[in-house]
């Protein structure tokens, strides 16, 4: 059964986030008390490009199965290390289409796109970018998680069930946001 394994947040713009016992999601804003919360873009790089863009990166989710892959390749990672707010288990987040709703046992987020790995990953752990960004048959595969916006607020705790609702109509694969 898909579920939340761990949750994290950080008030400052650092690469990693601090694991917590719970986080509160606020509709249209993101994670209460997190540096990336807000209706407008909060990611420092994106703010420099256009501070008036909507924030499509309110909540960052990563599947824990990625950590199994990184461990097999020599990188031991834990909750919050890659800056994610929600660490899931039992769900292929990267394979879901844009607009998918994830019900986190009450709070609901809508997937907006893929996190594009940046150079900070290699600064965090030299060489880790090769795991997060791979080329398969000429196609770039981004593994650093998915981004979302909060549709319905509430408290998220480890152990929360994750229910997936696919969007109506034609499905578009997630693209970097």
C-alpha positions in Angstrom: 0.0 0.0 0.0 1.5 3.4 -1.0 2.2 5.5 2.1 4.3 8.4 3.4 7.5 7.2 4.9 8.9 10.5 6.2 8.3 14.2 6.1 10.7 17.2 6.2 10.8 21.0 6.1 13.2 23.8 6.6 12.6 27.5 7.2 15.8 28.5 5.4 17.0 27.9 1.8 19.4 25.0 2.3 19.8 22.0 0.1 18.6 19.5 2.7 15.5 19.7 4.9 15.0 18.7 8.5 12.9 15.6 9.2 9.8 16.3 11.3 7.0 14.5 13.1 4.4 16.2 11.0 4.0 19.0 8.5 1.0 21.2 7.8 0.1 21.8 4.1 -1.8 25.0 3.3 -3.9 25.1 0.1 -2.3 27.3 -2.5 0.8 28.0 -0.3 2.7 24.8 0.5 4.3 23.5 3.7 3.8 25.9 6.6 7.2 27.0 7.9 9.1 25.9 4.8 11.3 28.3 2.8 9.6 27.2 -0.4 6.0 28.0 0.7 4.2 30.8 -1.1 1.8 31.5 -4.0 4.6 32.9 -6.1 7.9 31.1 -6.9 10.2 30.8 -3.9 13.1 28.8 -5.4 16.1 31.2 -5.4 17.1 30.5 -9.0 13.6 30.9 -10.3 13.0 34.1 -8.3 16.0 35.7 -10.1 14.4 34.8 -13.5 10.9 35.9 -12.7 9.7 36.6 -9.2 6.1 36.9 -10.3 5.6 33.4 -11.6 3.2 31.1 -9.8 4.8 28.7 -7.4 4.5 25.2 -9.0 7.1 23.8 -6.5 5.2 24.1 -3.2 5.7 20.5 -2.1 8.6 18.3 -3.2 8.0 14.5 -3.1 10.6 11.7 -3.6 10.0 8.0 -3.7 12.0 6.0 -1.2 12.9 3.5 -3.8 15.3 6.1 -5.2 17.3 5.8 -2.0 17.6 2.1 -2.5 19.1 2.8 -5.9 21.5 5.5 -4.6 22.6 3.1 -1.8 23.4 0.4 -4.3 25.6 3.0 -6.1 27.4 4.0 -3.0 25.3 7.0 -1.8 23.5 6.5 1.6 20.7 9.0 1.8 18.1 9.6 4.4 14.8 11.6 4.7 15.2 15.3 3.8 18.7 14.9 2.4 17.6 15.8 -1.1 15.4 18.6 0.0 12.1 16.7 -0.2 9.1 17.5 1.9 7.5 14.1 1.5 9.2 10.7 1.2 6.9 8.1 -0.2 7.0 4.3 -0.4 5.2 1.9 -2.8 4.4 4.4 -5.6 6.2 5.3 -8.8 5.9 9.1 -8.6 8.0 9.6 -11.7 5.6 7.6 -13.8 2.5 9.6 -12.9 1.1 12.2 -15.3 0.9 15.9 -14.8 -2.2 16.9 -12.8 -2.3 13.6 -10.8 -3.9 14.2 -7.3 -2.2 12.5 -4.3 -4.4 12.3 -1.2 -2.0 12.1 1.8 -4.7 10.8 4.2 -6.6 14.1 4.0 -4.4 16.8 2.5 -4.2 16.7 -1.3 -1.4 17.8 -3.6 -1.5 18.1 -7.4 1.6 17.1 -9.4 2.9 19.9 -11.5 6.2 18.5 -12.8 9.6 17.0 -12.2 12.4 18.5 -10.1 15.3 19.2 -12.4 18.5 18.1 -10.6 21.0 21.0 -10.2 24.7 21.3 -9.4 23.9 21.5 -5.7 23.4 17.7 -5.8 27.0 17.2 -6.6 28.0 19.8 -4.0 26.0 17.8 -1.5 27.6 14.4 -2.5 30.2 14.5 -5.3 29.1 12.3 -8.2 25.5 12.0 -7.1 24.2 13.9 -10.2 25.0 10.8 -12.3 22.4 8.9 -10.4 19.8 11.7 -10.4 20.2 12.5 -14.1 20.7 9.6 -16.5 20.4 9.2 -20.2 18.7 6.1 -21.5 18.3 5.5 -25.2 18.9 9.2 -25.8 16.2 10.2 -23.4 17.1 12.2 -20.2 15.6 10.6 -17.1 15.3 13.0 -14.1 15.0 11.0 -10.8 15.2 13.8 -8.2 11.5 13.7 -7.4 8.3 15.5 -8.4 6.9 18.9 -7.5 3.3 19.7 -6.6 0.9 22.4 -5.3 -1.4 22.0 -2.4 -5.1 21.6 -3.4 -6.4 20.8 0.1 -4.6 21.5 3.3 -4.1 19.5 6.4 -1.5 17.7 8.5 0.7 15.0 7.0 2.4 12.4 9.2 4.7 9.4 8.4 2.5 6.4 7.8 -0.3 8.3 6.0 -1.8 6.4 3.2 -1.3 7.8 -0.3 -4.3 7.5 -2.7 -3.7 8.3 -6.4 -6.3 10.0 -8.6 -5.3 10.3 -12.3 -6.5 13.3 -14.2 -9.3 13.1 -16.7 -8.6 13.1 -20.4 -5.3 12.6 -22.2 -2.3 12.2 -19.8 0.7 14.4 -20.2 4.0 13.1 -18.8 5.6 15.2 -16.1 8.1 17.7 -17.4 10.7 19.8 -15.4 9.3 22.8 -13.5 
